[in-house]
Amino acid sequence: MAGAALLAGCGGSDHAAPEVSAASQGREVFRYETFGNQGFWTDAMQLPQGIAEAKVTPLAALSLGLNVNAEALSAGTAKALTDALAEIKAGKPATDTVLNNPAVTLSLINEGAVIGVVPFDSQGRRKPLGSDPKFSPTDKLDLARGDKVGVSCALCHARTDNSIVPAGFAGLAGSVGRQVDGPNALKLDVGNILAASKNPLAYLPMLQLAFATLDGASIGQAGSPGLKDGATNADARAYLTASNAQGERFYPVGTFDALPDGINNAAYVQPFFRTDLAGPWGHSGTFDKLDDFNNFVYTVPLDPTILATPDGRALLTALAGPVGQEISTRYQKVLKDSGLEGKYPYVRADASGRPIGDLAGPAGKRVDNARLAALRAYTDQLRSPAPPMNLDLARVARGQSVFTEAGCTACHNADPNKPVPGTVTAVQTLYQPFSPTTLYARQAPLTDVRKSFDNGPGPSYDNELVVINASLRGQPAGLASPLLLGLDGRTDFLHDGSVERASTSESLQWLLDPARSALAPHPFYVTDASDRSALAQYLRSRSAD
């Protein structure tokens, strides 16, 4: 069987034409570069310690949407998974196989096979893959010895080809197979992964907070009251894993909250293929250059401890005044209580040489420019996923006509091989009930910190735009046009995933259905049901050459 044989054996002017050597280096950056964040994830968040103590099994890891690169496995681990797969296919319960053995999870991590999870030895060297001749079968993940685990772009922006264990097998969200870079990990449960840490409060700036400086106010998308000063790790886990009365997760599957503003603005992870056609970056179009966006991710959300430094406090103050200062003060206390004072930030980055808030290094830090350029060269040339094989070509052609007739090309490019428009559409255009309250006045070009609370059916639609938005580069507060490629497999649309049905086709048709009302977010509709169906087929077919 092919699967058994395989087991045996993450727009702008900065888009230069990628060179082969740069793209090759960029692949290593994409898959394995952490810029030192293993210090944060191991010492501050204590993620691997939490996984070990909770005895997380491979079944549990796959249920969280994590993916396993079969080509990284050692022969012994590959055989164990091959045997387990054969046993399951023969009728044995998965819970009675090695997939229910927590020790195998640690082996997968130690061999670098869990995509985007990068192991290091006690000397700070990245461990060889399990399939590497330099890998020692006697080596184990030894946290007591000083081994550490970091996170790379690939955690959120890669998955597998489903060649061994396809996503959905036995109800699992993740998969096992050859690693495929660029398409996002659709069902990655970031909230539950963060909650598995022993110290999830170390992620405080990216959690939903209740602000004393706003008389206890909290901004969230699913009814969470927010974490008050003095909140515990148990409180943080409740936020990261719980649901509201309607069954909606406070931190939805497939989303990541990358903004250090104490607001619940978890948004769907963007794909990272054909980045030469995409931009600006971030759903709110904050970053014009991909290198700047990637630098922000490495220096803030993947190691937010910089926000507890003077430069980080200055950034938060510039963005949100007394609210930003409250975030920094509370975060400093959390890190001190965690015994981390004087040990952070962990990210390996130099002073940017630019003012605080400058998009080249908002918190005053910049990782290696050559590696950022190599990463861009790699993701620029990653192919978009091929369209599904079961599309009706006549219906696709009709849908392409509807795409133009319905006016979609006013915001989205008609030719999938051309760059997206690169503009930011004001939130008022996309959400008509938008009627914000000013929470904090800021000097131009920054727009005021504003939030639309209880107006219309989507009061959380603008959460992503409240503090960090395109006004940082002189553009309106709004949303950037997405790259409409590789949509098949997605069941949640709009940046907040608020349009959701059982399948891609059903979700796209609901997005286009006037039954959602003129007051719903993105109220641009196709009245004819047949044309809606055809347009959905066309959108599923879009792929760049």
Residue pairs with C-beta under 8 A, 6 or more apart in sequence:
2 163
3 82
3 85
3 163
3 164
3 177
4 82
4 85
4 86
6 70
6 71
6 163
6 164
6 177
6 178
7 70
7 73
7 78
7 79
7 81
7 82
7 164
8 75
8 78
8 79
8 82
9 71
10 30
10 116
10 152
10 153
10 154
10 155
10 156
10 157
10 158
10 181
10 272
10 375
10 379
11 278
11 279
11 280
11 281
11 288
11 290
11 419
11 420
11 422
12 279
12 280
12 281
12 287
12 288
12 289
12 290
12 422
13 288
13 289
14 289
14 290
14 291
14 373
14 376
15 275
15 276
15 290
15 376
15 380
16 373
16 377
18 26
18 376
18 377
18 378
18 380
18 381
19 377
22 373
22 374
22 377
22 378
23 374
23 377
23 378
23 380
23 381
24 378
25 371
25 374
25 377
25 378
26 374
26 375
26 376
26 377
26 378
26 379
27 181
27 378
29 153
29 371
29 374
29 375
29 378
30 152
30 153
30 154
30 157
30 158
30 181
30 272
30 375
30 378
30 379
31 115
31 116
31 152
31 153
31 154
31 158
31 179
31 181
32 112
32 118
32 126
32 152
32 154
33 152
33 153
33 371
33 375
34 118
34 120
34 150
34 151
34 152
34 302
35 298
35 299
35 302
35 347
35 348
35 349
35 367
35 368
36 150
36 303
36 346
36 347
36 348
37 150
37 151
37 298
37 302
37 303
37 346
37 347
38 118
38 120
38 148
38 149
38 150
38 346
39 148
39 150
39 303
39 343
39 344
39 346
40 150
40 202
40 302
40 303
40 304
40 305
40 344
40 345
40 346
40 347
41 47
41 48
41 148
41 149
41 150
41 151
42 48
42 49
42 143
42 148
42 149
42 150
43 148
43 340
43 343
43 346
44 199
44 202
44 305
44 335
44 338
44 340
44 344
44 346
45 194
45 197
45 198
45 199
45 200
45 202
45 203
46 197
46 198
46 199
46 202
47 149
47 193
47 194
47 196
47 197
47 198
48 109
48 141
48 143
48 148
48 149
49 143
49 197
49 198
50 196
50 197
50 198
51 105
51 106
51 109
51 196
52 102
52 106
52 143
53 198
54 196
55 102
56 102
56 105
56 196
57 99
57 100
57 101
57 102
57 104
57 105
58 68
58 98
58 99
58 100
58 101
58 104
58 105
58 108
59 94
59 95
59 99
59 100
59 172
60 105
61 105
61 108
61 114
61 174
62 68
62 99
62 165
62 172
62 173
62 174
62 175
62 176
63 171
63 172
63 173
63 174
63 189
64 173
64 174
64 188
64 189
64 192
64 193
65 173
65 174
65 185
65 186
65 187
65 188
65 189
65 253
65 254
66 114
66 115
66 117
66 174
66 185
66 188
66 193
67 114
67 115
67 158
67 159
67 160
67 174
67 175
67 176
67 179
67 185
68 108
68 113
68 114
68 115
68 160
68 164
68 165
68 174
68 175
68 176
68 177
69 112
69 113
69 114
69 115
69 160
69 177
69 178
69 179
70 78
70 81
70 113
70 160
70 163
70 164
70 176
70 177
70 178
71 131
71 178
71 179
72 111
72 112
72 113
72 129
72 130
72 131
72 179
73 81
73 108
73 111
73 113
73 130
73 131
74 107
74 111
74 130
74 131
74 135
74 137
76 137
77 104
77 107
77 108
77 111
77 113
77 130
80 98
80 104
81 98
81 99
81 164
81 176
83 97
83 98
84 94
84 97
84 98
84 99
85 164
85 165
87 96
87 97
88 94
88 97
88 99
88 170
94 100
94 170
98 104
106 140
106 141
107 130
107 140
107 141
108 114
109 117
109 119
109 141
109 149
110 119
110 127
110 130
110 139
110 140
110 141
110 147
111 119
111 127
111 129
111 130
111 131
111 135
112 118
112 119
112 126
112 127
112 128
112 129
112 130
113 129
113 130
115 154
115 155
115 158
115 159
115 160
115 179
115 185
116 151
116 152
116 153
116 154
116 155
116 156
116 157
116 158
116 185
117 149
117 150
117 151
117 152
117 155
118 126
118 149
118 150
118 151
118 152
119 126
119 127
119 141
119 147
119 148
119 149
120 126
120 127
120 147
120 148
120 149
120 150
121 127
121 146
121 147
122 142
122 145
122 146
122 147
124 148
127 135
127 139
127 147
128 134
128 135
129 135
141 147
141 149
151 302
153 272
153 294
153 297
153 375
154 179
154 181
155 185
155 188
156 184
156 185
156 188
156 190
156 256
156 269
157 181
157 182
157 183
157 184
157 185
157 269
157 271
157 272
158 179
158 180
158 181
158 182
158 183
158 185
159 167
159 175
159 179
159 180
159 183
159 184
159 185
159 186
160 175
160 176
160 177
160 178
160 179
160 180
161 177
161 178
161 180
162 175
162 177
163 176
163 177
163 178
164 175
164 176
164 177
165 172
165 175
165 176
165 177
166 175
166 177
167 173
167 174
167 175
167 186
167 187
169 175
173 187
173 188
173 189
173 253
174 185
174 187
174 188
181 272
181 273
181 378
181 379
181 382
182 271
182 272
182 273
182 274
182 379
182 382
182 383
182 384
183 271
183 273
183 385
183 486
184 254
184 268
184 269
184 270
184 271
184 272
185 254
185 269
186 254
186 489
186 490
187 253
187 254
188 253
188 254
188 269
189 253
189 254
190 251
190 255
190 256
190 257
190 266
191 240
191 241
191 249
191 250
191 251
191 252
191 253
191 255
191 266
192 240
192 241
194 200
194 203
194 240
194 251
195 236
195 237
195 240
195 241
197 203
198 233
199 233
199 338
200 207
200 233
200 236
200 237
200 240
201 207
201 231
201 232
201 233
201 236
201 334
201 338
202 304
202 305
202 334
202 335
202 338
202 340
203 236
203 304
204 227
204 236
204 262
204 304
204 327
204 330
204 331
204 334
205 260
205 261
205 262
205 304
205 307
205 316
205 327
205 331
206 257
206 258
206 259
206 260
206 301
206 304
207 227
207 236
207 239
207 240
207 257
207 262
208 218
208 219
208 220
208 224
208 226
208 227
208 239
208 250
208 262
208 263
208 264
209 218
209 226
209 227
209 228
209 262
209 263
209 327
209 330
210 216
210 217
210 218
210 225
210 226
210 227
210 228
211 217
211 218
211 226
211 262
211 323
211 326
212 229
212 326
213 322
213 323
213 325
213 326
214 323
214 439
216 228
218 224
218 225
218 226
219 226
219 262
219 263
219 264
219 451
219 463
219 466
220 226
220 250
220 263
220 264
220 460
220 463
221 250
221 264
221 265
221 266
221 460
221 463
221 496
222 243
222 244
222 248
222 249
222 250
222 252
222 264
222 460
223 244
223 245
223 248
223 250
224 239
224 242
224 244
224 250
224 264
226 262
226 264
227 235
227 236
227 239
229 330
239 250
239 251
240 250
240 251
241 249
241 251
242 249
242 250
243 249
243 250
244 250
250 264
251 257
251 264
251 266
252 266
252 492
252 497
254 268
254 269
254 492
254 497
255 266
255 267
255 268
255 269
255 496
255 497
256 266
256 267
256 269
256 301
257 264
257 265
257 266
257 267
258 267
258 282
258 297
258 300
258 301
259 265
259 301
259 464
259 467
259 468
260 300
260 301
260 304
260 307
260 316
260 327
261 319
261 320
261 324
261 327
261 466
261 467
261 468
262 323
262 327
263 463
263 466
263 467
264 460
264 463
265 463
265 464
265 466
266 496
267 283
267 464
267 495
267 496
267 497
268 492
268 495
268 496
268 497
270 278
270 283
270 482
270 483
271 384
271 483
271 485
271 486
272 379
272 382
273 379
273 382
273 383
273 384
273 385
273 485
273 486
274 379
274 380
274 381
274 382
274 383
274 384
274 483
274 485
274 544
275 290
275 376
275 379
275 380
275 382
276 380
276 381
276 419
277 416
277 417
277 418
277 419
277 420
277 483
277 485
277 544
278 290
278 419
278 420
278 483
279 288
279 290
279 419
279 420
279 422
279 480
280 286
280 287
280 288
280 422
280 424
280 470
280 473
280 475
280 480
281 287
281 288
281 289
281 290
281 292
281 293
281 480
282 293
282 468
282 480
283 464
283 479
283 480
283 495
284 424
284 464
284 465
284 468
284 469
284 470
284 477
284 478
284 479
284 480
285 423
285 424
285 469
285 470
285 475
285 478
285 479
285 480
286 293
286 359
286 468
286 469
286 470
286 472
286 473
287 293
287 296
287 359
287 473
288 359
288 473
289 359
290 376
290 379
291 369
291 372
291 373
291 376
292 359
292 360
294 372
294 375
294 376
295 349
295 360
295 361
295 365
295 366
295 367
295 372
296 359
296 362
298 347
298 349
298 367
299 306
299 345
299 347
299 349
299 361
299 362
299 363
299 365
299 366
299 367
300 306
300 307
300 362
300 363
302 347
303 344
303 345
303 346
303 347
304 331
305 335
305 340
305 344
305 345
305 346
306 312
306 344
306 345
306 347
306 363
306 365
307 313
307 315
307 316
307 327
307 328
307 331
307 363
308 328
308 331
308 332
308 335
308 344
309 344
309 345
309 363
311 356
311 363
311 364
311 365
312 328
312 363
313 324
313 325
313 328
314 356
314 364
315 324
315 356
315 357
315 362
315 363
315 364
316 324
316 325
316 327
316 328
317 324
317 325
317 328
318 324
318 356
318 357
319 357
319 442
319 446
319 467
319 468
320 327
320 440
320 449
320 467
321 440
321 442
322 440
323 439
323 440
323 449
335 341
335 344
345 365
347 365
347 367
348 367
349 361
349 365
349 366
349 367
350 365
350 366
350 367
351 364
351 365
351 366
352 358
352 360
352 361
352 364
352 365
352 366
353 366
354 360
354 361
354 364
356 362
356 363
356 364
357 472
359 472
359 473
360 366
383 544
384 416
384 485
384 486
384 543
384 544
385 485
385 486
385 488
385 543
386 543
387 488
387 540
387 541
387 542
387 543
388 488
388 540
388 541
391 537
391 540
391 541
392 537
395 533
395 534
395 537
395 538
396 534
396 537
396 538
396 541
397 538
398 531
398 534
398 538
399 531
399 534
399 535
399 536
399 537
399 538
399 539
399 541
400 538
402 526
402 531
402 534
402 535
402 538
403 409
403 412
403 414
403 535
403 538
403 539
404 414
406 524
406 526
406 531
406 535
407 524
408 524
411 421
411 423
411 425
411 481
412 420
412 421
412 481
412 484
413 419
413 420
413 421
413 481
413 484
416 484
416 485
416 542
416 543
416 544
417 544
417 545
420 480
420 481
420 482
420 483
421 481
422 480
422 481
423 480
423 481
424 470
424 475
424 476
424 478
424 479
424 480
425 478
425 479
425 480
425 481
426 476
426 477
426 478
427 434
427 461
427 462
427 465
427 477
427 478
427 479
428 434
429 478
430 461
430 478
430 479
430 521
430 522
431 452
431 456
431 458
431 461
431 462
431 521
431 522
432 456
432 518
432 519
432 523
433 452
433 455
433 456
433 457
433 458
433 519
434 452
434 455
434 456
434 461
434 462
435 452
435 455
436 450
436 451
436 452
436 462
437 450
437 451
437 452
437 453
438 448
438 449
438 450
439 448
439 449
439 450
439 451
439 466
440 448
440 449
441 448
441 449
442 448
442 449
445 471
445 472
445 473
445 474
446 471
446 472
447 469
447 471
447 476
447 477
449 466
449 467
450 466
450 477
451 462
451 463
451 466
452 459
452 461
452 462
453 459
456 519
456 520
457 517
457 519
457 520
458 498
458 520
458 521
460 496
460 498
461 494
461 496
461 498
461 521
463 496
464 479
464 495
464 496
465 477
465 478
465 479
469 477
469 478
470 476
470 477
470 478
470 480
471 477
479 495
482 495
484 539
484 542
485 542
485 543
485 544
486 542
486 543
487 504
487 508
487 539
487 540
487 542
488 504
488 540
489 504
490 504
490 507
491 500
491 501
491 502
491 503
491 504
491 506
491 507
492 498
492 499
492 500
492 507
493 499
493 500
493 507
493 508
493 511
494 511
494 521
494 522
496 521
498 521
499 507
499 510
499 511
499 516
499 522
500 507
500 510
501 507
501 509
501 510
504 536
504 540
505 533
505 536
505 537
505 540
508 535
508 536
508 539
508 540
509 529
509 532
509 533
509 536
510 516
511 522
512 524
512 525
512 526
512 532
512 535
512 536
513 525
513 526
513 532
514 525
514 527
516 523
516 525
517 523
526 532
526 535
